[in-house]
Amino acid sequence: MENLIGLLVLAPLLGAGVLLCGGRRLDRSGPWLGTLLAAVSFALGVVLFADMLGKGGEERALDVTVFQWVPVGGFRADVGFHLDQLSMTFVLLITGVGSLIHLYSVGYMAHDERKRRFFGYLNLFLAAMLLLVLADNYLLLYVGWEGVGLASYLLIGFWQHKPSAATAAKKAFLVNRVGDMGLSIAIMLLFTTFGTFAFDPVLTRATDAGEGKLTAVALMLLLAACGKSAQVPLQSWLGDAMEGPTPVSALIHAATMVTAGVYLITRSGAVFDAAPDAQTAVVTVGAVTLLFGAIVGCAKDDIKKALAGSTMSQIGYMILAAGLGPIGYVFAIMHLVTHGFFKAGLFLGAGSVMHGMNDEVDMRRYGGLRTYMPVTFVTFGLGYLAIIGFPGLSGFFSKDKIIEAAFAKGGTEGWILGGAALLGAAITAYYMTRVMLLTFFGEKRWQPDAEGEMPHPHESPRTMTVPMIVLAFGSVFAGGLFSINDTFLKWLEPVTGHEEGHSPVSALTVTAATMVVLVIGVAIAWAQYGRRPVPVTAPRGSLLTRAARRDLLQDDFNHVVLVRGGEHLTRSLVYVDHSLVDGVVNGTAASVGGLSGRMRKLQNGYARSYAVSMFGGAAVLIAATLLMRAV
């Protein structure tokens, strides 16, 4: 079984190499080859999962060292893999949902001339993400982390002939570099503290280090998570990432890149548990982001950007749960998995709508599509019900658990976090109902495209609808299956640990409150968009609405604080360099030059002048000698 772990990563990596280097002879077969290798990786994951189920909870971890990577003196870094219940959960999600997205892409990208390269990038993305979650040490995790960043840059900017796509790719790359600096600093701190990069010795000896150093490490890990998972303050790249092809949005936003930060915090749980100040920072970031993303999602007319705000918000729930420590680790991962199903389904459904509407993304130009695209309507609708937490569907089980865990934090902090989570649930119900009503209900508001052609909506081909149907099943049943006899909790508890906490409110009360806010959110959306005609052009709106359309001014904030701040800092440094550093250097040079010019005049070339100078010097020396003897 140990050999199969390496093959998990090797299969999509091989696909990336063949597709990117194989030339145009693979233009027709390349998409299917990439999809096949992604499916092979998923099949290997299923085999390893079945083998793991046959073992006891404490015996399920599997370690394999492939080779010694950097053995230099006391410094050692290995290429080794660690497969346990946590990494297995990610393996199945990444390869399972990733394979479905590959299959969907066969139909979606059928007419793209560069589709072979696109599938090569998809395979590279899967390989990097698998390396990230299977690594047994932080340094190898960092390699996968950077590989995901590279692949995301290539995929977001895939349609590089569009200036907006090229700009979005660069923005995602640069913002993530800020978070990556946090991870690199954390890794260096861990090595200087523990003398190793490996998870096992670091996490088992975490309490041996001082709280101050662990807090510094944890805050740097949080910074890294904020970058990859688009959390405040490094969230600005996520909405622009929608410039990539829709399958990229599904892959990045559902099962891979944005979940990496949640994995990093959960895997490093022992470090955060020993640094309570850092845990407070984590829950604060999660609570702020879940509300931030939800508010942004309310004002977007672009269907993909509305879902991007939703992703930001849902990842905020996961970060909040992970910041609660053993009370919430399991529920963070549970919501991550259910989110992988329903959010991937929602994005693929959005791509299906765009496919039938001549790539139109403005929901105000949709309307009435349920009768033209019945499969898309049903699958998207099930994803919608799952994300708002409709009773019995997957989001109902996972999100309610996070809200309960937030209240279980206890004290004033518990009430604040629980209240924020409930408010986020209400806003989620509102903006997702808005998306459903604008897209599938009401009158037709179709408009001619840029070439003057009216859209003729139609159902997508089977290569696109089959993955949507499979994901819809996961959206419906995953949460319930996980909750039977606390199956998922028992599965992860040996790795993440679990504590019940002491909630001031009962689980039944939390469920009732969640249902109330859900109904309120749906009702407000219905009153605004279901009972009234929807204008094709969005009204100006309130100040908050206008700010939300501009992502709550996050780009403006970054421009003022970072760009202009950086410009002022640079100008100040240039001024200091010119005035002080260059002043000292140039002043010294000028002084030496002036003195040399004056001294040069003493060399006049006349022998009698030199003789007089020598005579005068000798006289001075004789007089000084006689004076010293007299004294």
C-alpha positions in Angstrom: 0.0 0.0 0.0 2.9 2.4 0.6 3.7 2.4 -3.1 0.2 3.5 -3.9 0.6 6.8 -2.0 3.4 8.0 -4.3 1.3 6.9 -7.3 -1.5 9.2 -6.1 0.6 12.2 -6.8 2.5 10.7 -9.7 -0.6 10.0 -11.9 -1.7 13.6 -12.3 1.9 14.8 -12.4 2.6 12.4 -15.3 -0.5 13.7 -17.0 0.7 17.3 -16.6 4.1 16.4 -18.1 2.7 14.5 -21.0 0.0 17.1 -21.9 2.3 20.1 -21.6 5.2 18.5 -23.5 3.4 16.2 -25.9 2.6 18.6 -28.6 -0.4 19.1 -30.8 -0.7 15.4 -31.5 -2.5 15.2 -28.2 -5.0 18.0 -28.9 -7.9 15.6 -29.4 -7.0 12.9 -26.9 -5.4 15.1 -24.3 -8.6 16.1 -22.4 -9.6 12.5 -22.0 -6.0 11.5 -21.0 -6.0 14.2 -18.3 -9.4 13.1 -17.1 -8.4 9.4 -17.0 -5.3 10.1 -14.9 -7.3 12.2 -12.5 -9.8 9.2 -12.2 -6.8 6.8 -11.7 -5.7 8.9 -8.8 -9.2 8.8 -7.3 -9.3 5.0 -7.7 -6.0 4.7 -5.9 -7.4 6.8 -3.1 -10.5 4.6 -2.8 -8.2 1.5 -2.6 -6.2 3.1 0.2 -9.4 4.3 1.9 -10.8 0.7 1.9 -7.5 -0.6 3.4 -7.6 2.1 6.0 -11.2 1.1 7.0 -9.9 -2.4 7.8 -7.6 -1.1 10.5 -8.2 0.2 14.0 -8.3 4.0 14.6 -4.8 4.3 16.0 -3.3 2.0 13.3 -4.6 3.8 10.3 -1.7 6.2 9.8 0.7 5.2 7.0 4.2 6.7 6.5 6.5 6.3 3.6 9.8 8.0 2.8 10.5 8.2 -0.9 14.0 9.5 -0.8 16.3 11.9 1.2 15.9 15.2 -0.4 18.4 17.5 1.4 20.8 15.6 3.7 23.4 18.3 4.7 25.0 17.9 8.1 22.4 18.4 10.8 20.0 19.7 8.1 17.7 17.0 6.7 14.6 17.2 4.6 12.9 14.1 3.1 10.4 13.6 0.4 8.0 11.6 2.6 4.3 11.0 2.7 1.9 10.7 5.7 -1.5 9.3 5.1 -4.0 9.4 8.0 -7.7 10.1 8.3 -7.3 13.8 7.8 -5.1 13.6 4.6 -7.3 10.7 3.3 -10.4 13.0 3.6 -8.6 15.5 1.4 -7.3 13.0 -1.0 -10.8 11.6 -1.7 -12.3 15.1 -2.0 -9.5 16.5 -4.2 -9.4 13.5 -6.6 -13.2 12.8 -6.6 -14.4 16.3 -7.2 -11.4 17.1 -9.3 -12.2 14.1 -11.6 -15.7 15.3 -12.0 -14.5 18.8 -12.9 -12.1 17.3 -15.4 -15.0 15.4 -17.0 -17.1 18.6 -17.1 -14.3 20.4 -18.7 -14.3 18.0 -21.6 -17.6 19.5 -22.7 -17.0 23.0 -21.5 -13.7 23.5 -23.2 -14.5 21.4 -26.3 -14.1 24.3 -28.7 -11.1 25.9 -27.1 -7.9 25.6 -29.3 -5.7 25.3 -26.2 -7.7 22.7 -24.3 -4.7 20.3 -24.1 -2.7 22.8 -22.2 -5.7 23.6 -20.0 -6.0 19.9 -18.9 -2.3 19.8 -18.3 -2.7 22.7 -15.9 -5.6 21.0 -14.2 -3.5 17.8 -13.7 -0.6 20.0 -12.4 -3.1 21.6 -9.9 -4.3 18.2 -8.6 -0.7 16.9 -8.2 0.4 20.0 -6.3 -2.7 19.9 -4.0 -2.1 16.1 -3.3 1.5 16.8 -2.5 0.4 19.5 -0.1 -2.0 17.3 1.9 0.2 14.2 1.8 3.5 15.7 2.8 4.8 14.5 6.2 6.8 17.7 6.8 6.4 21.4 6.5 9.1 21.9 3.9 7.5 19.4 1.4 4.1 20.9 2.2 5.6 24.3 1.1 6.6 22.8 -2.2 3.0 21.7 -2.8 1.8 25.0 -1.5 3.8 26.9 -4.1 2.8 24.4 -6.8 -0.8 25.2 -6.2 0.0 28.9 -6.4 1.7 28.4 -9.7 -1.1 26.3 -11.2 -3.7 28.8 -10.0 -1.8 31.6 -11.8 -1.7 29.6 -15.0 -5.4 28.6 -14.8 -6.8 32.0 -13.7 -4.9 33.7 -16.6 -5.6 30.9 -19.1 -7.4 33.2 -21.4 -4.5 35.6 -21.3 -5.6 37.4 -24.5 -8.1 39.1 -22.1 -6.4 41.9 -20.2 -8.7 41.3 -17.2 -7.7 37.6 -17.0 -4.0 38.4 -17.1 -4.4 41.1 -14.4 -6.5 38.8 -12.2 -3.8 36.1 -12.5 -1.1 38.5 -11.5 -3.2 39.8 -8.6 -3.8 36.3 -7.3 -0.1 35.5 -7.6 1.1 38.6 -5.8 -1.5 38.6 -3.0 -0.7 34.9 -2.3 3.0 35.7 -2.1 2.3 37.8 0.9 0.7 34.8 2.7 3.5 32.6 1.4 6.0 34.8 3.2 4.2 34.0 6.4 4.5 30.2 5.8 8.2 30.4 5.0 8.9 32.4 8.2 6.8 29.9 10.2 8.8 27.0 8.8 12.1 28.7 9.6 10.9 29.4 13.2 9.9 25.8 13.6 13.2 24.5 12.4 15.2 26.8 14.7 13.0 25.7 17.6 12.7 22.0 17.0 15.5 21.2 14.6 13.2 19.5 12.2 10.5 20.1 9.6 8.6 16.8 10.2 5.0 17.0 11.6 5.3 14.3 14.2 8.2 15.6 16.3 7.0 19.3 15.9 3.4 18.6 16.9 4.2 16.2 19.7 6.8 18.6 21.3 4.9 21.8 20.6 4.2 22.4 24.3 8.0 22.3 25.0 8.5 25.6 23.2 7.6 29.0 24.8 4.2 30.4 24.2 5.6 33.6 22.7 7.5 31.7 20.0 4.5 29.4 19.3 2.2 32.5 19.0 4.6 33.9 16.4 4.6 30.6 14.5 0.8 30.3 14.6 0.3 33.9 13.5 2.6 33.3 10.5 0.7 30.1 9.7 -2.6 32.1 9.9 -1.1 34.7 7.5 -0.4 31.9 5.0 -3.9 30.5 5.5 -5.4 34.0 4.8 -3.6 34.1 1.5 -4.6 30.7 0.2 -8.1 30.7 1.6 -8.9 34.3 0.7 -9.6 35.5 4.3 -9.4 39.1 5.5 -7.0 40.9 4.9 -5.8 38.9 1.9 -9.1 38.2 0.3 -9.0 40.7 -2.6 -7.9 38.2 -5.3 -10.8 35.7 -5.0 -13.4 37.7 -6.9 -11.1 38.6 -9.7 -10.1 34.9 -10.1 -13.5 34.4 -11.8 -11.8 35.6 -15.0 -10.6 32.1 -15.5 -12.7 29.4 -17.2 -15.6 28.2 -15.0 -14.2 24.7 -14.3 -11.2 26.6 -12.7 -13.5 28.5 -10.4 -15.1 25.2 -9.3 -11.7 23.6 -8.8 -10.2 26.5 -6.9 -13.2 27.4 -4.9 -14.6 24.0 -3.9 -12.1 21.3 -3.3 -8.6 22.5 -3.6 -6.8 25.8 -3.2 -9.1 27.7 -0.9 -9.3 24.7 1.5 -5.5 24.6 1.9 -5.5 27.2 4.7 -8.1 25.2 6.6 -6.0 22.1 6.2 -2.8 24.0 7.4 -4.5 25.2 10.6 -6.1 21.9 11.4 -2.9 19.9 10.7 -1.0 22.3 12.9 -3.6 22.1 15.7 -1.1 21.4 18.4 0.7 24.6 17.7 -2.5 26.7 17.8 -3.8 24.9 20.9 -0.7 26.0 22.8 -1.0 29.6 21.6 -4.4 30.9 22.7 -3.8 34.4 21.5 -3.3 33.1 18.0 -6.5 31.1 18.3 -8.3 34.3 19.1 -6.9 35.8 15.9 -8.0 32.8 13.9 -11.7 33.0 15.1 -11.7 36.7 14.6 -10.5 36.4 11.0 -13.1 33.7 10.4 -16.0 35.6 11.9 -15.1 38.8 10.0 -14.6 37.1 6.7 -17.8 35.0 6.8 -19.8 38.3 7.2 -17.5 40.2 4.7 -18.0 37.6 2.0 -21.7 37.2 2.6 -22.3 41.0 2.3 -20.2 41.1 -0.9 -22.2 38.2 -2.4 -25.5 40.1 -1.8 -24.6 42.9 -4.3 -23.0 41.1 -7.2 -24.9 40.7 -10.5 -22.2 38.5 -12.0 -23.3 35.0 -11.1 -19.7 33.7 -10.6 -18.7 36.7 -8.5 -21.8 36.2 -6.3 -20.6 32.6 -5.7 -17.1 33.8 -5.1 -18.4 36.0 -2.2 -20.2 32.9 -1.0 -17.0 30.9 -1.1 -15.2 33.5 1.0 -18.0 33.4 3.5 -18.1 29.6 3.8 -14.4 29.3 4.2 -14.8 31.9 6.9 -17.1 29.4 8.7 -14.4 26.8 8.4 -11.6 29.1 9.7 -13.9 30.1 12.6 -14.4 26.4 13.5 -10.7 25.6 13.2 -9.9 28.5 15.5 -12.1 27.0 18.2 -9.6 24.2 18.6 -10.7 20.7 19.5 -14.2 21.9 19.8 -14.4 22.7 16.1 -11.6 21.0 14.1 -13.9 18.1 13.1 -16.7 20.4 12.1 -14.4 22.6 10.1 -13.3 19.6 8.0 -16.9 18.3 7.8 -18.1 21.6 6.4 -15.1 21.7 4.0 -16.2 18.4 2.5 -19.9 19.2 2.2 -18.9 22.6 0.8 -16.8 20.8 -1.8 -19.9 19.0 -3.1 -22.4 21.8 -3.2 -20.1 24.7 -4.2 -18.5 22.7 -7.0 -22.1 21.9 -8.2 -23.1 25.5 -8.0 -20.1 26.7 -10.0 -20.6 24.0 -12.6 -24.2 24.9 -12.7 -23.2 28.5 -13.3 -21.0 27.4 -16.1 -23.8 25.4 -17.6 -26.0 28.6 -17.5 -23.3 30.6 -19.2 -22.8 27.8 -21.8 -26.5 28.2 -22.7 -26.5 32.0 -22.6 -23.6 32.9 -24.9 -21.2 33.3 -21.9 -23.4 36.0 -20.3 -22.6 36.3 -16.6 -25.0 39.1 -15.6 -27.9 37.5 -13.7 -30.1 40.5 -14.5 -30.1 39.3 -18.1 -31.2 35.8 -17.2 -34.7 34.9 -15.9 -37.0 32.0 -16.6 -34.2 29.5 -17.4 -35.8 26.6 -15.3 -37.9 25.5 -18.3 -35.0 25.6 -20.8 -32.4 23.9 -18.6 -34.2 21.5 -16.3 -31.2 19.4 -15.3 -29.1 22.5 -14.5 -32.1 24.0 -12.6 -32.6 20.9 -10.4 -28.9 20.3 -9.6 -28.2 24.0 -9.0 -31.3 24.1 -6.9 -30.2 21.2 -4.7 -26.8 23.0 -4.2 -28.7 26.1 -3.3 -30.8 24.3 -0.7 -27.6 22.7 0.7 -25.7 25.9 1.1 -28.5 27.7 2.9 -28.8 24.9 5.3 -32.2 23.4 4.3 -33.2 20.6 6.8 -31.9 17.2 5.8 -29.3 18.4 3.2 -25.6 18.4 3.7 -25.1 22.1 4.7 -27.7 21.8 7.3 -25.6 19.3 9.3 -22.2 20.8 8.9 -23.1 24.5 9.3 -25.3 23.9 12.3 -22.4 22.0 14.0 -20.2 25.0 13.5 -22.8 27.4 14.9 -23.2 25.1 17.9 -19.4 24.9 18.4 -19.2 28.7 18.3 -21.7 29.1 21.1 -19.9 26.3 23.0 -16.8 28.5 23.2 -18.6 30.0 26.2 -18.7 33.5 27.7 -19.1 36.7 25.8 -16.8 35.4 23.0 -19.1 32.5 22.4 -22.2 34.7 22.1 -20.4 37.0 19.7 -19.1 34.2 17.5 -22.4 32.4 17.6 -24.3 35.5 16.7 -22.0 36.3 13.8 -22.4 32.7 12.5 -26.2 33.0 12.7 -26.2 36.4 11.0 -24.0 34.9 8.3 -26.6 32.1 7.8 -29.3 34.7 7.3 -27.3 36.6 4.7 -26.4 33.4 3.0 -30.1 32.5 2.6 -30.8 35.9 1.2 -28.0 36.2 -1.4 -28.4 32.6 -2.6 -32.2 32.9 -3.0 -31.5 36.1 -5.0 -29.2 34.1 -7.3 -31.9 31.4 -7.8 -34.7 34.0 -8.5 -32.6 36.1 -10.9 -31.4 33.1 -12.8 -34.2 30.6 -13.0 -37.5 32.4 -12.2 -39.4 35.4 -13.3 -39.7 36.8 -16.8 -37.1 36.4 -19.5 -34.7 39.3 -19.5 -32.4 38.1 -22.3 -30.3 40.6 -24.2 -28.3 40.4 -27.4 -24.6 39.6 -26.9 -21.7 41.8 -28.1 -22.2 40.5 -31.7 -25.9 41.2 -31.6 -27.0 37.6 -31.3 -29.8 36.6 -29.0 -29.1 33.7 -26.7 -30.9 30.4 -27.2 -30.7 28.7 -23.8 -30.4 24.9 -23.9 -29.3 22.1 -21.7 -25.6 21.3 -21.6 -24.2 18.0 -23.0 -23.9 14.9 -20.8 -20.2 15.4 -20.1 -21.3 18.5 -18.2 -24.6 17.4 -16.7 -23.4 14.0 -15.3 -20.8 15.6 -13.0 -23.5 18.1 -11.9 -25.8 15.2 -11.0 -23.2 13.4 -9.0 -22.3 16.5 -7.1 -26.0 17.1 -6.4 -26.2 13.7 -4.8 -23.3 14.7 -2.5 -25.0 18.0 -1.8 -28.1 16.1 -0.6 -26.7 13.1 1.3 -23.1 13.8 2.4 -23.9 15.6 5.6 -26.6 13.1 6.7 -24.2 10.1 6.1 -21.5 11.9 8.1 -23.8 12.5 11.0 -25.2 9.0 11.5 -23.8 7.8 14.8 -21.3 10.6 14.6 -19.5 8.8 11.8 -17.3 11.6 10.7 -16.4 12.7 14.2 -15.2 9.2 15.1 -13.3 9.1 11.8 -11.3 12.2 12.4 -11.1 12.3 16.2 -7.9 10.2 16.5 -6.1 12.8 14.4 -7.7 16.1 15.4 -9.1 15.3 18.8 -12.5 16.6 20.0 -14.1 18.3 22.9 -17.8 19.0 23.5 -17.4 22.4 25.1 -20.1 23.9 27.3 -22.7 25.7 25.2 -25.2 28.0 27.0 -27.8 27.0 24.4 -29.0 23.6 23.4 -28.5 22.1 20.0 -32.3 22.2 19.4 -32.3 25.9 20.2 -29.5 26.5 17.7 -31.3 24.6 15.0 -34.5 26.5 15.6 -32.7 29.8 15.5 -30.9 28.8 12.3 -34.3 27.9 10.7 -35.8 31.2 11.7 -32.9 33.3 10.2 -33.0 31.0 7.1 -36.7 31.8 6.6 -36.1 35.5 7.2 -33.4 35.6 4.6 -35.4 33.7 1.9 -38.5 35.9 2.6 -36.6 39.2 2.2 -35.1 38.0 -1.1 -38.5 36.8 -2.4 -40.0 40.1 -1.5 -37.3 42.0 -3.4 -36.8 39.7 -6.4 -39.7 37.2 -6.6 -42.6 39.6 -6.3 -41.3 42.5 -8.3 -40.1 43.0 -11.8 -36.3 42.9 -12.0 -34.7 45.8 -13.9 -32.1 44.8 -16.5 -29.9 47.6 -15.2 -29.1 47.6 -11.5 -30.4 50.6 -9.6 -27.8 52.8 -7.9 -28.7 51.4 -4.5 -27.7 52.5 -1.0 -24.2 53.4 0.2 -23.7 49.9 1.5 -24.9 48.3 -1.7 -22.5 50.5 -3.8 -19.6 49.6 -1.4 -20.5 45.9 -1.7 -20.5 46.0 -5.4 -16.9 47.3 -5.1 -16.0 44.4 -2.7 -16.5 46.6 0.3 -13.7 48.8 -1.0 -11.0 46.2 -0.4 -9.1 47.2 -3.5 -9.4 50.8 -2.6 -8.1 50.1 0.9 -5.2 48.1 -0.5 -4.4 50.8 -3.0 -4.4 53.6 -0.3 -2.6 51.6 2.4 -0.3 49.3 0.5 0.2 50.9 -3.0 0.3 54.5 -2.0 1.9 53.7 1.3 4.6 51.8 -0.6 5.1 54.7 -2.9 5.5 57.2 -0.1 7.9 54.8 1.7 9.9 54.4 -1.5 10.0 58.1 -2.0 11.1 58.6 1.6 13.9 56.1 1.2 15.0 57.7 -2.1 15.1 61.1 -0.4 17.1 59.7 2.5 19.4 58.0 0.0 20.0 61.1 -2.0 20.1 63.6 0.9 21.9 61.6 3.6 23.8 58.6 2.1 24.7 60.3 -1.2 25.3 63.6 0.7 27.9 62.0 2.9 29.6 60.1 0.1 29.5 63.1 -2.3 30.4 65.6 0.4 33.5 63.5 1.4 34.5 63.2 -2.2 34.1 67.0 -2.7 36.1 67.8 0.4 39.0 65.5 -0.6 38.8 67.0 -4.1 38.9 70.6 -2.8 41.8 69.8 -0.4 43.7 68.2 -3.2 43.1 71.2 -5.5 44.6 73.5 -2.8 47.5 71.2 -2.0 48.3 70.9 -5.7 49.1 74.6 -5.9 52.1 74.0 -3.6 53.7 72.0 -6.3 54.8 74.9 -8.6 57.9 73.4 -10.3 60.4 76.1 -9.1 63.6 74.6 -7.4 64.3 77.7 -5.4 60.8 77.5 -3.9 61.4 73.9 -2.9 64.8 74.9 -1.3 63.2 77.7 0.7 60.5 75.2 1.9 63.2 72.7 2.9 65.2 75.4 4.7 62.2 76.7 6.5 61.2 73.1 7.6 64.7 72.4 8.8 64.8 75.7 10.8 61.5 74.8 12.5 62.8 71.3 13.4 66.0 72.8 14.9 64.2 75.4 16.8 61.7 72.8 18.2 64.6 70.6 19.3 66.5 73.4 21.1 63.3 74.5 22.8 62.6 70.9 24.1 66.2 70.7 25.5 65.9 74.0 27.3 62.7 72.9 29.0 
